[in-house]
Amino acid sequence: MTRLEGTVAVITGAGRGIGREIALHQARAGAKVAALARTAREIEETAALIAAEGGTAIAVPVDLVDRAAVEAAIARIGVELGPIDTLVNNHGSFRAFGPIWDCDPETWWGDIEINLRGTFHTCRAVAPAMRARGRGRIINLVGGGTGSSFPNGSGYASSKAAIMRFTECFNDTVKDAGVYAFAVDPGLVRTSMTELQLYSDEGKKHLPDIERLFDEGVNIPPSRAAALIADIAAGRFDPLAGRMLRGVEDRDALEAAMDDLVATDGRALRLTRLDI
């Protein structure tokens, strides 16, 4: 596949799990890839896997909470790979389990800061050049707690709901310039993050439903979200910009339902029953 040939994709959290799969899919579709994460060894492995398949990739270690470091990373990518066409904010932290009185406050806030502030920093860094060129697509990953209560994962849930709203706000500021932002929920995927929930004492105590869901066979392959994101990067779902798409769904059915979703204001974060 070469539908993304000539494009440059930036993937955060690209050293393992869903992020690595997204990076591989982008490269297989023809994109040049910048793999970002804090751990250099992991993103170097991702870049090496892409190179082994004949693709082009660079590893860019960066702490996404550090705004100056993010801006420097984006500038480096522009020099080494060219203008950025696709940004995927896949990075995530979920370490604070339990009701807030049982959570370490710094750990709880750290989840929000990494998830939300990191997304803000990358979007802010790429937006000016995308707007100037008149094109670009940004995909922000959301997940558990985005649209419903997640009482023992409130920090993670709060950050993901905030990213959902941020995505809509951001999209509304850039869409007239030909830049589109999307939220993607990859579904329950077995990653190092979910394994922390499964095997840590706090996870076992406060998040027992995770083990039950895996035992029941709810385990979405990371390739589902990666394939969806490749379609988004190619422009297939532009009418749904500002809304949430899900890795579990049939992409042909989603494409067929786009007009109805827009007409009914679906896949958006809204308050209900404001008529009462």
Rosetta blueprint (number, residue, H / E / L):
1 M L
2 T L
3 R L
4 L L
5 E L
6 G L
7 T L
8 V E
9 A E
10 V E
11 I E
12 T E
13 G L
14 A L
15 G L
16 R L
17 G H
18 I H
19 G H
20 R H
21 E H
22 I H
23 A H
24 L H
25 H H
26 Q H
27 A H
28 R H
29 A L
30 G L
31 A L
32 K E
33 V E
34 A E
35 A E
36 L E
37 A E
38 R L
39 T L
40 A H
41 R H
42 E H
43 I H
44 E H
45 E H
46 T H
47 A H
48 A H
49 L H
50 I H
51 A H
52 A H
53 E L
54 G L
55 G L
56 T L
57 A E
58 I E
59 A E
60 V E
61 P E
62 V L
63 D L
64 L L
65 V L
66 D L
67 R H
68 A H
69 A H
70 V H
71 E H
72 A H
73 A H
74 I H
75 A H
76 R H
77 I H
78 G H
79 V H
80 E H
81 L L
82 G L
83 P L
84 I L
85 D L
86 T E
87 L E
88 V E
89 N E
90 N L
91 H L
92 G L
93 S L
94 F L
95 R L
96 A L
97 F L
98 G L
99 P L
100 I L
101 W L
102 D L
103 C L
104 D L
105 P H
106 E H
107 T H
108 W H
109 W H
110 G H
111 D H
112 I H
113 E H
114 I H
115 N H
116 L H
117 R H
118 G H
119 T H
120 F H
121 H H
122 T H
123 C H
124 R H
125 A H
126 V H
127 A H
128 P H
129 A H
130 M H
131 R H
132 A H
133 R H
134 G L
135 R L
136 G E
137 R E
138 I E
139 I E
140 N E
141 L E
142 V L
143 G L
144 G L
145 G L
146 T L
147 G L
148 S L
149 S L
150 F L
151 P H
152 N H
153 G H
154 S H
155 G H
156 Y H
157 A H
158 S H
159 S H
160 K H
161 A H
162 A H
163 I H
164 M H
165 R H
166 F H
167 T H
168 E H
169 C H
170 F H
171 N H
172 D H
173 T H
174 V H
175 K H
176 D H
177 A H
178 G L
179 V E
180 Y E
181 A E
182 F E
183 A E
184 V E
185 D E
186 P L
187 G L
188 L L
189 V L
190 R L
191 T L
192 S H
193 M H
194 T H
195 E H
196 L H
197 Q H
198 L H
199 Y H
200 S L
201 D H
202 E H
203 G H
204 K H
205 K H
206 H H
207 L L
208 P H
209 D H
210 I H
211 E H
212 R H
213 L H
214 F H
215 D H
216 E L
217 G L
218 V L
219 N L
220 I L
221 P L
222 P H
223 S H
224 R H
225 A H
226 A H
227 A H
228 L H
229 I H
230 A H
231 D H
232 I H
233 A H
234 A L
235 G L
236 R L
237 F L
238 D H
239 P H
240 L H
241 A L
242 G L
243 R L
244 M E
245 L E
246 R E
247 G L
248 V L
249 E L
250 D L
251 R H
252 D H
253 A H
254 L H
255 E H
256 A H
257 A L
258 M H
259 D H
260 D H
261 L H
262 V H
263 A H
264 T L
265 D L
266 G L
267 R L
268 A L
269 L L
270 R L
271 L L
272 T L
273 R L
274 L L
275 D L
276 I L
